[in-house]
């Protein structure tokens, strides 16, 4: 893989034991890109991000370039990645403070500095049980933990889920700072009006296939989105 690329997939497919969730994907994401993945529910957005993060467990199988291989991958770039998926299984009896001290997927511990805790309002939630949190509070805790890491690559699956306008603005402000610092950001989003002018690459998925790939600031694929979502634009 070229040093200028964060990810380079060719003839990449994922089988989950029942069906292909990604099929024959060709994709190059340069370092420093701000990339948004579009698609309806079930299109494969979460699967693509999980594949980039290397977090699949058996029985998921990966076919790349005509050869089967196993995940997690040994791709060195993933050692510098932050992964935030939609699903996270933890004990609801765990406190927020205990959750923040857990190691991440690769075994490293996140150093949650006080400024990150304060930024997302998590310092007020430290002694709460996870079961007592609202959806928005839980997402803020997860974001504070994930973004406390100064990773070179951010892979975020609907990070604005359950956030109100205030906390979405906090999130986009942080991501813009990361973009300015040259970090690679790949997001799956349904609502992305706040990010339109920040995006350098747009990807479109349908039924596990990559059907759209466009680069260039301001190059929002309106025609694709209108067709995919039955003439109902996500930006209105």
Residue pairs with C-beta under 8 A, 6 or more apart in sequence:
1 7
1 8
2 8
3 31
4 30
4 31
5 28
5 29
5 30
5 31
6 29
6 30
6 31
6 32
6 33
6 77
6 152
6 153
6 184
7 27
7 28
7 29
7 52
7 77
7 186
8 27
8 28
8 29
9 25
9 26
9 27
9 28
9 51
9 64
10 26
10 64
10 65
11 24
11 25
11 26
11 63
11 64
11 65
11 66
12 22
12 24
12 25
12 26
12 27
12 51
12 62
12 63
12 64
13 20
13 22
13 23
13 24
13 25
13 62
13 63
13 64
14 20
14 21
14 22
14 47
14 51
14 56
14 60
14 61
14 62
14 63
14 208
15 21
15 60
15 61
15 62
15 63
16 47
16 59
16 60
17 59
17 60
17 61
20 208
21 44
21 47
21 208
22 44
22 47
22 48
22 51
22 208
22 209
23 208
23 209
24 209
25 48
25 209
25 210
26 210
27 203
27 210
27 213
29 35
29 184
29 186
29 201
30 184
31 152
31 182
31 184
32 179
32 182
32 183
32 184
32 200
33 184
33 185
33 186
33 200
33 201
34 175
34 179
34 185
34 195
34 198
34 199
34 200
34 201
35 184
35 185
35 186
35 187
35 199
35 200
35 201
35 202
35 203
36 187
36 188
36 189
36 192
36 195
36 199
36 201
36 202
36 203
37 45
37 48
37 49
37 186
37 187
37 188
37 189
37 203
37 204
37 205
38 45
38 189
38 202
38 203
38 204
38 205
38 212
38 221
38 224
38 225
38 228
39 45
39 188
39 204
39 205
39 206
39 228
40 206
40 228
40 229
42 207
43 205
43 206
43 207
43 208
44 205
44 207
44 208
44 209
45 157
45 188
45 205
46 85
46 86
46 157
46 188
47 208
48 188
48 203
48 205
49 83
49 85
49 155
49 156
49 157
49 186
49 188
50 56
50 85
50 157
51 62
51 71
52 81
52 155
52 186
53 78
53 81
53 83
53 85
53 105
53 155
54 71
54 72
54 73
54 75
54 78
55 71
55 72
55 83
55 85
55 105
56 62
56 71
56 72
57 71
60 71
61 68
62 68
62 69
62 70
62 71
63 69
72 78
77 152
77 153
78 106
78 153
79 106
80 151
80 152
80 153
81 151
81 152
81 153
81 154
81 155
82 146
82 147
82 149
82 151
82 153
82 154
82 155
82 156
83 104
83 105
83 146
83 155
84 142
84 143
84 146
84 154
84 155
84 156
84 157
84 159
85 157
86 157
86 158
86 161
88 142
90 99
90 102
90 130
91 130
92 129
92 130
92 131
93 129
93 130
93 131
94 129
94 130
95 126
95 127
95 128
95 129
95 130
96 122
96 125
96 126
96 127
96 128
96 129
96 130
96 133
96 141
97 126
97 127
99 130
99 141
99 145
100 110
100 112
100 117
100 122
100 126
100 141
100 144
100 145
101 109
102 109
103 109
104 110
104 149
110 145
110 146
110 148
110 149
111 148
111 149
112 122
112 144
112 145
112 148
113 148
114 123
116 122
116 144
116 147
116 148
117 123
117 126
117 144
119 144
119 170
119 174
120 140
120 141
120 143
120 144
120 167
120 170
121 140
121 167
122 140
122 141
122 144
125 133
125 137
125 140
125 141
128 137
130 138
133 141
134 162
135 161
135 162
136 162
136 163
136 164
136 167
138 162
139 159
139 161
139 162
139 163
139 167
140 163
140 167
143 159
143 171
146 154
146 156
147 154
147 174
151 183
152 183
152 184
153 183
153 184
153 185
153 186
154 175
154 178
154 183
154 184
154 185
154 186
154 187
155 186
156 185
156 186
156 187
156 188
157 187
157 188
158 187
158 188
158 189
158 190
159 171
159 187
160 168
160 171
160 189
160 191
163 171
168 194
169 194
172 194
172 195
172 198
175 185
175 187
175 195
175 198
176 198
178 185
179 185
179 198
187 195
189 195
190 234
191 234
192 199
192 234
192 235
193 234
193 235
196 218
196 220
196 235
197 217
197 218
199 217
199 220
200 215
200 216
200 217
201 213
201 214
201 215
202 212
202 213
202 214
202 215
202 219
202 220
202 221
203 210
203 212
203 213
204 210
204 211
204 212
204 213
204 221
204 224
204 228
205 211
206 228
211 224
212 221
212 224
214 221
220 235
222 233
222 235
225 233
225 234
225 235
226 232
226 233
